Amino acid sequence: MSHRFKITRKIQILCITIPLLAVTSALVFYVFLGDRLQFKALEKDLFYSELSGNSLSLHYTLAYPEKYGFPDEAVLPSYEKSEDNGETELKDTLDCLARISPSRLSENDAYTYDLLVRYLTLRLSGASYDYYSEPLSPSSGMQSGLPILLADYTFRSAEDVEDYLHILDQTDTYFEGLIRYEKEKADAGLFMSDDAAGKIIEQCGSIMDKELLDNGSHFLHTTFEERLTAMETDGLITQQQKDQWISENDRLLTTVLYPAYESVADAFTTLQGRGANSMGLCHFPDGRAYYEYLLASTTGSSRSISEIKNMFWQDFQQNFSDLAALLQSNPELAAIPLNTSSNFPYSSPKEMLTDLQNQMASDFPVFPEAENDFAPSCTVKKVSSSMENYCSPAYYLTPPIDDMRTNIIYINHKNKPDALTLYTTLAHEGYPGHLYQTVYSQLHMNNEQVSGIRYLLHYGGYVEGWALYAENMSYCYAQKLIQDTNPAEALWYEACRLNRNLQLCLYSLLDVAIHYEGATPAQVQKILQKMGITSRESAVAIYQYIVEEPANYPKYYLGFLEFCALKDRAQEVWGEEFSLLRFHRFVLETGPSDFQGLNSRLAASAG
């Protein structure tokens, strides 16, 4: 879509002589408000165009899309090859922005303007890498992501149920488009490795388990019925509607979704053997350039590869030195078993989330005021057993921007997390991590009437970097809980924090080494052996994961280091007026951004 806007003004001349003051006022209105009106129109058009063709994204972005003028028809996007991969649309939008002066916008709009220009410019630089992205990756592809989104699709009305069923009915077309894209990737010599393709084939059979589907016990059966039962209890639907929809859901799962997964498995079976590269991105023709783009777009950091690598290495050395010093001065820590927290006072997620909120109170601001006595709820759920092998250890489902009340955290119990791991995981996903940051920033932006387009500009480094920053603080909270009763275990918690950072930093360094410098499996295995990871099987698994998920570890760890650097800079800028409370409020009220934007705002706050 081409984004062109024109402001028309009809002026009725009531007399021949017009006072000079009136002419001046009209010029002021046009010069200053004209830019504002054009920018608002552009934002609205972008917000609408980004969401109108994908009802699944729309539903997770807006609880009540009808209030925003979105159509009633539920649609899933379908891949179609583009002649220029969207370059024309991006250039047209940037041309529109170029005709708007940010100096004539409000402070919030000017900041959004700068973010939008950088975001779209970066997307334009990546538009030429047609077949380098991977929508069906083994660890985060849509073959595992779609069922999760379907299982948690909120039913607020009968129309939501109907939309859900319409979306389910289009999943075959949706996956047909992804299969077509994968075939084009193979033709371009950019298809995934045989090992990765084999994982996809195996996942299709496990996720859409035929036996579970046939006997009606698949989680897409049970979660659907649970949501309908809740609606029936609340008087929103009748028993007859419930029975009819359950029958329709059963039909669509077996006649549409299951065959769609069979088609993916069949296509990948055929495509196996066409992957020319089983190593990092740099072994593809434009792989190094694409990795530079991917790292920038994923993390929101504008640093060069060499600067990022140096940043990782310095942090790794510091954490290694700190951990060695801690263990040397406290040799009794070596006798404490790994993954233990026997003296931890809390065992349930509810208790842990309550404690985290209490401990963070002095360093983090309370939620901004909202209408109708707003209080966000948090439900902690268990990942379905059939999805445990394909889900991360935990994840938070972001609520719609117009209804932040209901928040869900999923915990994957496959690895049976101990108390400390569960506590720090809940800090990462809940308080003061994802849940707290998401709700706080969105409430603030809603109160400030910041454009919804900010919600669609995704900054993985900000989101995951903040969560890892919060997780690091939670280790300190955990230490406080047992400091008096068991000081040795409190020190062990600090050792666990340093060890986790070492691991994430190491994997981030390996990400650069594999995808930008061409590190081979043998080279990576030698590096891991020096770090105590001697199992060849573990080394192979680490290498393959990083190959399949480029820039994923840096999204977390570079984001975390950028926040640490931002905090150091805030201490320099604010001097004696610095406090953790002020710093956290600044980050939260600025909202999701690239780090260039955060640093520029921080510099402006000096005055």
GIRACOR-V739988 format. One record per run of one state. SS is the DSSP state (h for helix, s for strand, l for the rest). FROM is the first residue (numbers start at 1). LEN is the number of residues. If there is no record, write none. Layout:
# GIRACOR-V739988
ss:SS from:FROM len:LEN
ss:SS from:FROM len:LEN
This chain:
# GIRACOR-V739988
ss:l from:1 len:19
ss:h from:20 len:32
ss:l from:52 len:3
ss:h from:55 len:7
ss:l from:62 len:3
ss:h from:65 len:4
ss:l from:69 len:18
ss:h from:87 len:12
ss:l from:99 len:3
ss:h from:102 len:3
ss:l from:105 len:2
ss:h from:107 len:20
ss:l from:127 len:15
ss:h from:142 len:10
ss:l from:152 len:6
ss:h from:158 len:12
ss:l from:170 len:1
ss:h from:171 len:17
ss:l from:188 len:6
ss:h from:194 len:14
ss:l from:208 len:2
ss:h from:210 len:6
ss:l from:216 len:3
ss:h from:219 len:15
ss:l from:234 len:5
ss:h from:239 len:33
ss:l from:272 len:9
ss:h from:281 len:3
ss:l from:284 len:3
ss:h from:287 len:13
ss:l from:300 len:5
ss:h from:305 len:25
ss:l from:330 len:1
ss:h from:331 len:5
ss:l from:336 len:13
ss:h from:349 len:12
ss:l from:361 len:16
ss:s from:377 len:6
ss:l from:383 len:2
ss:h from:385 len:6
ss:l from:391 len:3
ss:s from:394 len:4
ss:l from:398 len:8
ss:s from:406 len:6
ss:l from:412 len:1
ss:h from:413 len:3
ss:l from:416 len:3
ss:h from:419 len:11
ss:l from:430 len:4
ss:h from:434 len:14
ss:l from:448 len:5
ss:h from:453 len:4
ss:l from:457 len:3
ss:h from:460 len:23
ss:l from:483 len:4
ss:h from:487 len:29
ss:l from:516 len:5
ss:h from:521 len:10
ss:l from:531 len:5
ss:h from:536 len:13
ss:l from:549 len:3
ss:h from:552 len:26
ss:l from:578 len:2
ss:h from:580 len:11
ss:l from:591 len:4
ss:h from:595 len:10
ss:l from:605 len:3
